[in-house]
Amino acid sequence: MDNKWEVALPSLSQMTVSSNANNEPVKIHGGDDTLRCVGVGTDAAVFQSIYAPDFAFKLYAEEKRSKINIEENVYHNIGNTPYFSTCYAAYERLLVLSFEEGPTLYDCLLQGIPIPQQVIQDVEKAREYIRELGMNPRDIHLKNILLQNGRAKIIDVSEYVLPGNDYRWEHLKKAYEDHYYLIEGRAVPFWLLETIRKWYNSWNKHFGSYEEFMKRVSKFTSFK
């Protein structure tokens, strides 16, 4: 079998994913013990199969499947680069990607794993590369960046065809530069990260500016 990932498709066919409102993670239904969930987003969930461990299967919610071909085309345009994962195939319900080792930056904060400055530099270079290709590097956040041997790997490119700047990376970079030294190497409680995440997803509804939002976060977390 040339396409070694196809051995996992029968198990994946028994699974469905449904999206949630308010930019919350998807819900997973079905599946079996040959599959391990390695990531959950707002459009899709990602799985690894014990029969094809070199691949990651990004299974989309039914109402989000229009993004599959879009994301496949983005990966095709990106080509071979160390900053992004590789897309091998697209099916009606899922993408087949290279499985990438390493914790997300979100996991790094949870576990107290230090995030080096090199990661920030790598993401900056990756964003510059995407712009040179005529695309728009959006939706870059803690759960879309892996830490691999001290370097960054970006694992979601689905919004790179959309216009406008969501400022998620700019805000994350500024928070890293201004505040990360206060918590580096310290595990951040899950409830605290989730509270900040939910505040951030609606910050422009409740705060006049990003700076005002960060003041609230700093007071809540006792950052100085």
N, C-alpha and C positions, 0 to 999 in steps of 0.2 A: 504494500500500500504506500503510494508516494506521499499522499497527504496524511501524515501520521496522526494528525489531530482528529481524523474522522472516527476513530475508535470511541471517542467521547460523545459523539453526537446523539446516539440513542438515549443515553442517560440525561443529556441536556433537553431532549425532546419531552421528557416527563416533567419538566420544570417550567414555571411561569413567573413573571415578575410584574408587579403592579405599582404604578406611581402614586404618590401622595401629594396633597395640597401643601401650600406654604413652603415650597422648596425643601421638603423633608425627604429623607432617604426612602427608596423603594422598599416594598415588601416582597418576600420570596415565598413561593408556594411549590410544594412537591420536591422532587429530587431523591437521590439515594446516597449511600455511604461511599460511593466512588468519587464524589465531588466535594470539594472544599471551597467554601466562599472565602475569597481573599480581599474583597472590597465591595462596598455598597455606596452608590451615588444617588442622585435625584432622578436620573434617567434609566439607569441600568445597574446590574450587579455583576461582579466578575468572579469566575470560578476557575479552579484548577482541578484536573482529573488525575487520579492515580495511574491511569493508563496512558496519559499523554502529558507528563508533568512539565514539559518544556513550553507549554502553551497556556495562555490565559484566554478564557472564553467570556466575552462581554455580552451578556444576555439582557436585551432591552425590554422595558415595559411596552406593552402592545401599542399604546398611544404615542410612544416615542420612537417607533421604528423608522420613521422618516429620516432620522439622523444617521442610520446605519450607512447608507451609501454616501452621505455627506462626509462622514468621518473617514470612510475608506478612501475617498478621493483626497482628503487632506493628507492622510498618511502616504498616499502615492506621491503627492507633490513634495512632501518632506524628504522622502528617500532615505538613504542610509546616513544616519547621524548619531553620535553618542548621546544626544540629549533627549531622545524620544524612543519609545518602544517601537516594534516593527509589526505591521499588519500583514498577515499572510492570506486571509480570505474573508469574504463577507457572505453571509447567508441571510435568509429572510428574517431571522430573529436575533442573529448575533454576529459579532466580529470575532475572528481568531487572531490573537495577538501573541507576541513573545511574552513568556512569563518572566517578570522582572523581580529579582530578589530585593529585599531591603524594606525597612519600615517607612511609612509615610511620615511627613513632618508632623502630622497630627499625632501619630503614634510616638514619635520622638518626644513630644511634649508630655504625653501621658507617662512615658517610661523614664523620663529624665535623661534621654540620650542627647548629648551635645550636638548642636547643628552648627557646623563650621561656616565661616564666611565664604568659603569656596562654593557652597551651595547657592548662595545669593548671586555670586559672580556667574555661575553656570546658567542660572535661569535668565539673567540679563543677556548673556550671549545667545541663548536659545531664542529669546524673544526677538533679538536683532536679526537672527537667521530667518525666522518666520516672516518678519517684515520685508526682508530682502526677496522673499518668494511671493510677495504681494498679498499676504494674508495678515490676519489681525489676531495677535496672541492674547486671547481673553480667558477668563475663568481659570486662572492659575492661583491655586490656594493650597492650604495645608494638606488636604487629602489627595491632591493631584500631583504631588511631588514626592518621589522616593529618595531616600538617602542610600546611595550605593558606594561603599568604599570611600566615603568622604566627598562624593560628587552627587550632583542632582540628576535625576531621571524623571521626565515629565510624562504622565501616563494618560492624559485625556486631552484630545485636540478637537473635540466635537464642535466647539463654538468659534473656531478660527475663521469661519466664513461670515460671521456676523459683524455688523458695523458697530462703531462706538467703543469707548473705553469703559469697562466696568470698574476700573481702579482697584480691583482686588489685589493684584500683585503689588501695586504701588503702596497700598496701605499695609500689606503684610511686610514689605521690605522696610518701610518706615518704622513699624512696630518692632521689627528685629533690631534695627539700628538704635532705636531710642530706649527700648525696654528689655530686650532679650537677656542682656548681661545680668539682670536682676534674678532671673530664674534658670540660667544655664546650668545643666546638670541636676536640676531638681525636678521631680515628678509633679506634674500639675494634675489635680484631681479631675476626673471625668466630668463631674457635675459643673465644675468651674469652666472648663473648656466649652461645654455645651451651652452654658448660659451666655458666654461671650459670643459664641457662634450665632445663637438665635438673636441676640442683640444686634450683631453686625448685619445679619440678613435683613433687618428692618431699621437700621440706624438712621437712614434718611427720612424715615417717617416720624422719628421720635427725637432726633438731635439735629441742631441747626448746621452742624459741620462734622467732619471726621475728627477734628481736634476736640470738639465737645464730647463726642462719643468716647475718645480715648481718655479724657479726663474722668468720665464716669467709670470706665474700666479700671483706671489707675486707683481711684478712690475705693472701688469695690475690692480690688486685689491688694491694696496697700502698697502698690508700686509708688515710688517717689520720683 
